[in-house]
Amino acid sequence: MMDWDGIRYFLEVARTQRVSGAAKRLGVQHTTVARRIHLLE
């Protein structure tokens, strides 16, 4: 099953070019973004 939240986080990192930038836009900690992307692997 696809993790759509993980994909959303990944796309935000691609848009901002930074995990911290994506985290700020998503309103979460940068570690949350990194963890969600890691789970996609």
PQR file with spaces between the fields and no chain letter, atoms N, CA, C, O and H, PARSE charges and radii, in Angstrom:
ATOM       1  N    MET     1       0.844   -1.185    0.000 -0.4000 1.5000
ATOM       2  CA   MET     1       0.000    0.000    0.000 -0.0000 2.0000
ATOM       3  C    MET     1       0.890    1.250    0.000  0.5500 1.7000
ATOM       4  O    MET     1       1.925    1.287    0.665 -0.5500 1.4000
ATOM       5  N    MET     2       0.476    2.253   -0.743 -0.4000 1.5000
ATOM       6  CA   MET     2       1.245    3.491   -0.845 -0.0000 2.0000
ATOM       7  C    MET     2       1.092    4.345    0.405  0.5500 1.7000
ATOM       8  O    MET     2       0.011    4.443    0.986 -0.5500 1.4000
ATOM       9  H    MET     2      -0.364    2.222   -1.284  0.4000 1.0000
ATOM      10  N    ASP     3       2.194    4.956    0.799 -0.4000 1.5000
ATOM      11  CA   ASP     3       2.196    5.893    1.916 -0.0000 2.0000
ATOM      12  C    ASP     3       2.084    7.302    1.322  0.5500 1.7000
ATOM      13  O    ASP     3       3.092    7.940    1.017 -0.5500 1.4000
ATOM      14  H    ASP     3       3.072    4.876    0.326  0.4000 1.0000
ATOM      15  N    TRP     4       0.858    7.767    1.165 -0.4000 1.5000
ATOM      16  CA   TRP     4       0.632    9.056    0.504 -0.0000 2.0000
ATOM      17  C    TRP     4       1.198   10.220    1.303  0.5500 1.7000
ATOM      18  O    TRP     4       1.650   11.203    0.715 -0.5500 1.4000
ATOM      19  H    TRP     4       0.040    7.248    1.413  0.4000 1.0000
ATOM      20  N    ASP     5       1.184   10.131    2.632 -0.4000 1.5000
ATOM      21  CA   ASP     5       1.791   11.199    3.429 -0.0000 2.0000
ATOM      22  C    ASP     5       3.296   11.257    3.181  0.5500 1.7000
ATOM      23  O    ASP     5       3.869   12.341    3.074 -0.5500 1.4000
ATOM      24  H    ASP     5       0.817    9.332    3.109  0.4000 1.0000
ATOM      25  N    GLY     6       3.929   10.100    3.091 -0.4000 1.5000
ATOM      26  CA   GLY     6       5.360   10.064    2.804 -0.0000 2.0000
ATOM      27  C    GLY     6       5.676   10.691    1.464  0.5500 1.7000
ATOM      28  O    GLY     6       6.666   11.409    1.323 -0.5500 1.4000
ATOM      29  H    GLY     6       3.463    9.220    3.178  0.4000 1.0000
ATOM      30  N    ILE     7       4.842   10.423    0.489 -0.4000 1.5000
ATOM      31  CA   ILE     7       5.035   11.010   -0.841 -0.0000 2.0000
ATOM      32  C    ILE     7       4.848   12.521   -0.784  0.5500 1.7000
ATOM      33  O    ILE     7       5.584   13.268   -1.429 -0.5500 1.4000
ATOM      34  H    ILE     7       4.037    9.841    0.604  0.4000 1.0000
ATOM      35  N    ARG     8       3.875   12.964   -0.021 -0.4000 1.5000
ATOM      36  CA   ARG     8       3.653   14.410    0.141 -0.0000 2.0000
ATOM      37  C    ARG     8       4.889   15.067    0.766  0.5500 1.7000
ATOM      38  O    ARG     8       5.304   16.146    0.342 -0.5500 1.4000
ATOM      39  H    ARG     8       3.277   12.357    0.503  0.4000 1.0000
ATOM      40  N    TYR     9       5.468   14.418    1.764 -0.4000 1.5000
ATOM      41  CA   TYR     9       6.674   14.947    2.401 -0.0000 2.0000
ATOM      42  C    TYR     9       7.825   14.970    1.397  0.5500 1.7000
ATOM      43  O    TYR     9       8.563   15.952    1.316 -0.5500 1.4000
ATOM      44  H    TYR     9       5.130   13.542    2.109  0.4000 1.0000
ATOM      45  N    PHE    10       7.977   13.886    0.633 -0.4000 1.5000
ATOM      46  CA   PHE    10       9.037   13.809   -0.370 -0.0000 2.0000
ATOM      47  C    PHE    10       8.898   14.931   -1.399  0.5500 1.7000
ATOM      48  O    PHE    10       9.882   15.584   -1.746 -0.5500 1.4000
ATOM      49  H    PHE    10       7.377   13.088    0.699  0.4000 1.0000
ATOM      50  N    LEU    11       7.694   15.150   -1.878 -0.4000 1.5000
ATOM      51  CA   LEU    11       7.474   16.200   -2.872 -0.0000 2.0000
ATOM      52  C    LEU    11       7.785   17.580   -2.313  0.5500 1.7000
ATOM      53  O    LEU    11       8.300   18.440   -3.028 -0.5500 1.4000
ATOM      54  H    LEU    11       6.895   14.619   -1.596  0.4000 1.0000
ATOM      55  N    GLU    12       7.481   17.796   -1.053 -0.4000 1.5000
ATOM      56  CA   GLU    12       7.772   19.096   -0.443 -0.0000 2.0000
ATOM      57  C    GLU    12       9.276   19.305   -0.324  0.5500 1.7000
ATOM      58  O    GLU    12       9.760   20.420   -0.515 -0.5500 1.4000
ATOM      59  H    GLU    12       7.063   17.098   -0.472  0.4000 1.0000
ATOM      60  N    VAL    13      10.020   18.246   -0.012 -0.4000 1.5000
ATOM      61  CA   VAL    13      11.485   18.355    0.014 -0.0000 2.0000
ATOM      62  C    VAL    13      11.998   18.670   -1.390  0.5500 1.7000
ATOM      63  O    VAL    13      12.904   19.488   -1.548 -0.5500 1.4000
ATOM      64  H    VAL    13       9.626   17.340    0.142  0.4000 1.0000
ATOM      65  N    ALA    14      11.435   18.036   -2.394 -0.4000 1.5000
ATOM      66  CA   ALA    14      11.843   18.316   -3.772 -0.0000 2.0000
ATOM      67  C    ALA    14      11.554   19.772   -4.136  0.5500 1.7000
ATOM      68  O    ALA    14      12.356   20.409   -4.819 -0.5500 1.4000
ATOM      69  H    ALA    14      10.699   17.371   -2.265  0.4000 1.0000
ATOM      70  N    ARG    15      10.439   20.292   -3.693 -0.4000 1.5000
ATOM      71  CA   ARG    15      10.082   21.692   -3.998 -0.0000 2.0000
ATOM      72  C    ARG    15      11.011   22.679   -3.305  0.5500 1.7000
ATOM      73  O    ARG    15      11.463   23.651   -3.912 -0.5500 1.4000
ATOM      74  H    ARG    15       9.787   19.775   -3.138  0.4000 1.0000
ATOM      75  N    THR    16      11.294   22.426   -2.031 -0.4000 1.5000
ATOM      76  CA   THR    16      12.080   23.377   -1.247 -0.0000 2.0000
ATOM      77  C    THR    16      13.579   23.111   -1.311  0.5500 1.7000
ATOM      78  O    THR    16      14.378   23.976   -0.952 -0.5500 1.4000
ATOM      79  H    THR    16      10.927   21.637   -1.538  0.4000 1.0000
ATOM      80  N    GLN    17      13.970   21.913   -1.768 -0.4000 1.5000
ATOM      81  CA   GLN    17      15.375   21.504   -1.849 -0.0000 2.0000
ATOM      82  C    GLN    17      16.036   21.350   -0.484  0.5500 1.7000
ATOM      83  O    GLN    17      17.260   21.256   -0.399 -0.5500 1.4000
ATOM      84  H    GLN    17      13.321   21.210   -2.060  0.4000 1.0000
ATOM      85  N    ARG    18      15.238   21.324    0.588 -0.4000 1.5000
ATOM      86  CA   ARG    18      15.783   21.178    1.943 -0.0000 2.0000
ATOM      87  C    ARG    18      14.767   20.470    2.824  0.5500 1.7000
ATOM      88  O    ARG    18      13.566   20.729    2.743 -0.5500 1.4000
ATOM      89  H    ARG    18      14.244   21.401    0.519  0.4000 1.0000
ATOM      90  N    VAL    19      15.264   19.572    3.666 -0.4000 1.5000
ATOM      91  CA   VAL    19      14.384   18.896    4.623 -0.0000 2.0000
ATOM      92  C    VAL    19      13.815   19.916    5.603  0.5500 1.7000
ATOM      93  O    VAL    19      12.633   19.864    5.943 -0.5500 1.4000
ATOM      94  H    VAL    19      16.240   19.361    3.732  0.4000 1.0000
ATOM      95  N    SER    20      14.655   20.840    6.054 -0.4000 1.5000
ATOM      96  CA   SER    20      14.183   21.834    7.020 -0.0000 2.0000
ATOM      97  C    SER    20      13.153   22.772    6.398  0.5500 1.7000
ATOM      98  O    SER    20      12.209   23.189    7.070 -0.5500 1.4000
ATOM      99  H    SER    20      15.616   20.883    5.778  0.4000 1.0000
ATOM     100  N    GLY    21      13.326   23.104    5.128 -0.4000 1.5000
ATOM     101  CA   GLY    21      12.343   23.944    4.439 -0.0000 2.0000
ATOM     102  C    GLY    21      11.013   23.239    4.290  0.5500 1.7000
ATOM     103  O    GLY    21       9.955   23.843    4.466 -0.5500 1.4000
ATOM     104  H    GLY    21      14.093   22.765    4.583  0.4000 1.0000
ATOM     105  N    ALA    22      11.069   21.959    3.964 -0.4000 1.5000
ATOM     106  CA   ALA    22       9.840   21.173    3.845 -0.0000 2.0000
ATOM     107  C    ALA    22       9.143   21.071    5.194  0.5500 1.7000
ATOM     108  O    ALA    22       7.922   21.200    5.285 -0.5500 1.4000
ATOM     109  H    ALA    22      11.928   21.469    3.821  0.4000 1.0000
ATOM     110  N    ALA    23       9.926   20.838    6.236 -0.4000 1.5000
ATOM     111  CA   ALA    23       9.349   20.720    7.576 -0.0000 2.0000
ATOM     112  C    ALA    23       8.638   22.007    7.978  0.5500 1.7000
ATOM     113  O    ALA    23       7.547   21.969    8.546 -0.5500 1.4000
ATOM     114  H    ALA    23      10.918   20.733    6.162  0.4000 1.0000
ATOM     115  N    LYS    24       9.251   23.124    7.687 -0.4000 1.5000
ATOM     116  CA   LYS    24       8.647   24.416    8.029 -0.0000 2.0000
ATOM     117  C    LYS    24       7.325   24.602    7.291  0.5500 1.7000
ATOM     118  O    LYS    24       6.333   25.017    7.889 -0.5500 1.4000
ATOM     119  H    LYS    24      10.138   23.155    7.226  0.4000 1.0000
ATOM     120  N    ARG    25       7.309   24.294    5.990 -0.4000 1.5000
ATOM     121  CA   ARG    25       6.081   24.446    5.202 -0.0000 2.0000
ATOM     122  C    ARG    25       4.992   23.473    5.631  0.5500 1.7000
ATOM     123  O    ARG    25       3.804   23.790    5.559 -0.5500 1.4000
ATOM     124  H    ARG    25       8.115   23.956    5.505  0.4000 1.0000
ATOM     125  N    LEU    26       5.402   22.274    6.083 -0.4000 1.5000
ATOM     126  CA   LEU    26       4.432   21.260    6.496 -0.0000 2.0000
ATOM     127  C    LEU    26       4.017   21.404    7.960  0.5500 1.7000
ATOM     128  O    LEU    26       3.050   20.782    8.400 -0.5500 1.4000
ATOM     129  H    LEU    26       6.366   22.017    6.142  0.4000 1.0000
ATOM     130  N    GLY    27       4.752   22.226    8.711 -0.4000 1.5000
ATOM     131  CA   GLY    27       4.417   22.442   10.114 -0.0000 2.0000
ATOM     132  C    GLY    27       4.792   21.280   11.016  0.5500 1.7000
ATOM     133  O    GLY    27       4.101   20.988   11.992 -0.5500 1.4000
ATOM     134  H    GLY    27       5.538   22.731    8.354  0.4000 1.0000
ATOM     135  N    VAL    28       5.913   20.608   10.674 -0.4000 1.5000
ATOM     136  CA   VAL    28       6.388   19.481   11.480 -0.0000 2.0000
ATOM     137  C    VAL    28       7.883   19.648   11.730  0.5500 1.7000
ATOM     138  O    VAL    28       8.521   20.535   11.163 -0.5500 1.4000
ATOM     139  H    VAL    28       6.474   20.845    9.880  0.4000 1.0000
ATOM     140  N    GLN    29       8.434   18.789   12.584 -0.4000 1.5000
ATOM     141  CA   GLN    29       9.871   18.793   12.850 -0.0000 2.0000
ATOM     142  C    GLN    29      10.623   18.211   11.652  0.5500 1.7000
ATOM     143  O    GLN    29      10.082   17.384   10.918 -0.5500 1.4000
ATOM     144  H    GLN    29       7.915   18.069   13.045  0.4000 1.0000
ATOM     145  N    HIS    30      11.865   18.645   11.458 -0.4000 1.5000
ATOM     146  CA   HIS    30      12.653   18.118   10.333 -0.0000 2.0000
ATOM     147  C    HIS    30      12.908   16.621   10.476  0.5500 1.7000
ATOM     148  O    HIS    30      13.037   15.913    9.476 -0.5500 1.4000
ATOM     149  H    HIS    30      12.304   19.317   12.054  0.4000 1.0000
ATOM     150  N    THR    31      12.981   16.137   11.717 -0.4000 1.5000
ATOM     151  CA   THR    31      13.186   14.699   11.920 -0.0000 2.0000
ATOM     152  C    THR    31      11.986   13.895   11.434  0.5500 1.7000
ATOM     153  O    THR    31      12.143   12.767   10.967 -0.5500 1.4000
ATOM     154  H    THR    31      12.876   16.711   12.528  0.4000 1.0000
ATOM     155  N    THR    32      10.798   14.462   11.540 -0.4000 1.5000
ATOM     156  CA   THR    32       9.597   13.787   11.046 -0.0000 2.0000
ATOM     157  C    THR    32       9.665   13.634    9.536  0.5500 1.7000
ATOM     158  O    THR    32       9.344   12.573    8.999 -0.5500 1.4000
ATOM     159  H    THR    32      10.671   15.378   11.919  0.4000 1.0000
ATOM     160  N    VAL    33      10.078   14.683    8.857 -0.4000 1.5000
ATOM     161  CA   VAL    33      10.198   14.626    7.396 -0.0000 2.0000
ATOM     162  C    VAL    33      11.233   13.573    7.003  0.5500 1.7000
ATOM     163  O    VAL    33      10.978   12.752    6.122 -0.5500 1.4000
ATOM     164  H    VAL    33      10.339   15.544    9.293  0.4000 1.0000
ATOM     165  N    ALA    34      12.383   13.594    7.643 -0.4000 1.5000
ATOM     166  CA   ALA    34      13.441   12.635    7.320 -0.0000 2.0000
ATOM     167  C    ALA    34      12.976   11.201    7.568  0.5500 1.7000
ATOM     168  O    ALA    34      13.250   10.310    6.764 -0.5500 1.4000
ATOM     169  H    ALA    34      12.590   14.261    8.358  0.4000 1.0000
ATOM     170  N    ARG    35      12.282   10.981    8.665 -0.4000 1.5000
ATOM     171  CA   ARG    35      11.799    9.637    8.996 -0.0000 2.0000
ATOM     172  C    ARG    35      10.776    9.150    7.977  0.5500 1.7000
ATOM     173  O    ARG    35      10.822    7.994    7.556 -0.5500 1.4000
ATOM     174  H    ARG    35      12.059   11.705    9.318  0.4000 1.0000
ATOM     175  N    ARG    36       9.852   10.021    7.578 -0.4000 1.5000
ATOM     176  CA   ARG    36       8.823    9.626    6.609 -0.0000 2.0000
ATOM     177  C    ARG    36       9.432    9.291    5.258  0.5500 1.7000
ATOM     178  O    ARG    36       8.986    8.358    4.589 -0.5500 1.4000
ATOM     179  H    ARG    36       9.815   10.960    7.920  0.4000 1.0000
ATOM     180  N    ILE    37      10.448   10.044    4.851 -0.4000 1.5000
ATOM     181  CA   ILE    37      11.112    9.756    3.585 -0.0000 2.0000
ATOM     182  C    ILE    37      11.888    8.443    3.685  0.5500 1.7000
ATOM     183  O    ILE    37      11.894    7.646    2.746 -0.5500 1.4000
ATOM     184  H    ILE    37      10.810   10.801    5.394  0.4000 1.0000
ATOM     185  N    HIS    38      12.532    8.226    4.812 -0.4000 1.5000
ATOM     186  CA   HIS    38      13.263    6.973    5.009 -0.0000 2.0000
ATOM     187  C    HIS    38      12.321    5.772    4.912  0.5500 1.7000
ATOM     188  O    HIS    38      12.703    4.732    4.376 -0.5500 1.4000
ATOM     189  H    HIS    38      12.527    8.874    5.574  0.4000 1.0000
ATOM     190  N    LEU    39      11.115    5.900    5.415 -0.4000 1.5000
ATOM     191  CA   LEU    39      10.143    4.804    5.365 -0.0000 2.0000
ATOM     192  C    LEU    39       9.702    4.490    3.941  0.5500 1.7000
ATOM     193  O    LEU    39       9.216    3.391    3.675 -0.5500 1.4000
ATOM     194  H    LEU    39      10.804    6.744    5.851  0.4000 1.0000
ATOM     195  N    LEU    40       9.863    5.435    3.024 -0.4000 1.5000
ATOM     196  CA   LEU    40       9.516    5.191    1.624 -0.0000 2.0000
ATOM     197  C    LEU    40      10.522    4.261    0.947  0.5500 1.7000
ATOM     198  O    LEU    40      10.191    3.589   -0.030 -0.5500 1.4000
ATOM     199  H    LEU    40      10.258    6.328    3.240  0.4000 1.0000
ATOM     200  N    GLU    41      11.736    4.223    1.460 -0.4000 1.5000
ATOM     201  CA   GLU    41      12.796    3.419    0.822 -0.0000 2.0000
ATOM     202  C    GLU    41      12.535    1.937    0.948  0.5500 1.7000
ATOM     203  O    GLU    41      13.329    1.128    0.466 -0.5500 1.4000
ATOM     204  H    GLU    41      12.006    4.768    2.254  0.4000 1.0000
